[in-house]
Amino acid sequence: MMKREPGMVSVVITNFNRELYLIECLDSLLHQTYLNIEIIFVDDASTDRSIEVVHSWMTENEVNLDRFILVRLPRNVGYAGALSTGLFLARGEYIAVQDSDDFSHGARFEKQVNFLQNHPELALVGCNYASFKSELNRQYIPANWLKYGEEIRKVYQNGGHCVCNGTIMFRGAIFDQIGGLTRRIDGAEDYEFIVKFLNIGARIENIREVLYYYRLHSNQRSLAYFGKGGDSS
């Protein structure tokens, strides 16, 4: 069995036809204050120029190929299948998720790793985020639906959702126990994934600080299921 690399953060990105947003997404990972990361980019059979954009970005930034895994799925398997593919390839002690149309604060991973190290009782930590539209004069609006502390478990017990999937970081050792996302619940896979942690008694938390930026646009995945943006994916 592969041993997890101590201190490493494996960042898993899934992508389907997000060529317009990939540079900002990837640049935010390149400029993290926490340096011990690997990027696992899973392309879910995109039909746009996503792969060309990624290759150009890798060349321009002289990306270390030992720390960037590019997976091109031969057919579109959907969000849950693509994300699970990346999660199972992750080598790090910690695993983080990032959506390909969003970007992270430069200190996100440093602060999440420190939070998990300072709270060994926690298995997973999310953070607050700010949503924005792609116009030049961006306005970043912090989310107000997340919960904290013991309120998180209560919300999920009542069928609610209060952790933004794109912001999560969790311990690889816990992932090894619970496995990937279900493909039986189309549109609510991230909800079920969080519940898996809670079902084994694991504790989770959100950092109150905004460390993630959620792009609102007409083709975002959450609109197809919930009719609005800025909720969970």
KARA-V500130 format. One record per pair of residues at least 12 apart in sequence whose ideal C-beta (glycine too) atoms are under 7 Angstrom apart, sorted by the first residue. I is the first residue (numbers start at 1). J is the second residue. Records with the same first field share a line. If there is no record, write none. Layout:
I=J + J
//
This chain:
2=91
4=91 + 92 + 93 + 172 + 173
5=91 + 92 + 93
6=93
7=36 + 93
8=36 + 37 + 38 + 91 + 92 + 93
9=34 + 36 + 37 + 92 + 94 + 96 + 109 + 113
10=38 + 40 + 90 + 91 + 92 + 95
11=29 + 37 + 39 + 40 + 96 + 98
12=40 + 42 + 83 + 86 + 87 + 90 + 95 + 97
13=25 + 39 + 41 + 42 + 98 + 100
14=42 + 44 + 79 + 82 + 83 + 86 + 100
15=41 + 42 + 43 + 44 + 46 + 50 + 100
16=44 + 46 + 76
17=46 + 47 + 48 + 50
18=50 + 100 + 101
19=48 + 49 + 50 + 53
21=100 + 101 + 215
22=50 + 53 + 54 + 100
23=53 + 57
24=103
25=98 + 100 + 101 + 102 + 103
26=57
28=103 + 104
29=104
30=61
31=106
32=106 + 108 + 109
33=106 + 107 + 110
34=109 + 110 + 113
37=109
38=67 + 69 + 91 + 92
39=67 + 68
40=69 + 86 + 89 + 90
41=54 + 69 + 70 + 71
42=71 + 73 + 82 + 85 + 86
43=71 + 72 + 73
44=73 + 76 + 77 + 82
45=73 + 74 + 75 + 76
51=72
54=70
69=89
71=85 + 86
73=85
78=183
79=189 + 221
80=181 + 182 + 183 + 189
81=183
83=181
84=180 + 181
87=175 + 180
88=180
90=172
92=172
93=172
94=113 + 116 + 169 + 171 + 172
95=169 + 170 + 172 + 175
96=109 + 168 + 169
97=165 + 166 + 168
98=166
99=166 + 233
101=215 + 217 + 220
102=166 + 212 + 213 + 214 + 215
103=213
104=211 + 212
105=210 + 211 + 212
107=211
108=127 + 211 + 212
111=207 + 211
112=125 + 127 + 169 + 207
115=207
116=169 + 171
121=203
122=203 + 204 + 205
123=170 + 171 + 174 + 197 + 202 + 203 + 204
124=168 + 170 + 197 + 202 + 204
125=169 + 204 + 205 + 207
126=163 + 164 + 167 + 168 + 206
127=167 + 206 + 207 + 209 + 211 + 212
128=142 + 143 + 146 + 206 + 207 + 208 + 209 + 210
129=143 + 164 + 167 + 210 + 212 + 213 + 214
130=142 + 210 + 213 + 214
131=143 + 214 + 216 + 229 + 230
132=213 + 215 + 216
133=216
134=215 + 217
140=213
142=210
143=164 + 230
145=162
146=162 + 163 + 164 + 206
147=162
148=205 + 206 + 208
149=205
152=204
153=198
156=194 + 195 + 198
161=191 + 232
163=194 + 204 + 206
164=232
165=190 + 232 + 233
166=212 + 214 + 233
167=211 + 212
174=197 + 202
177=200
178=196 + 197 + 200
181=193
187=225
190=232 + 233
191=232
214=230
216=229 + 230
221=233
//
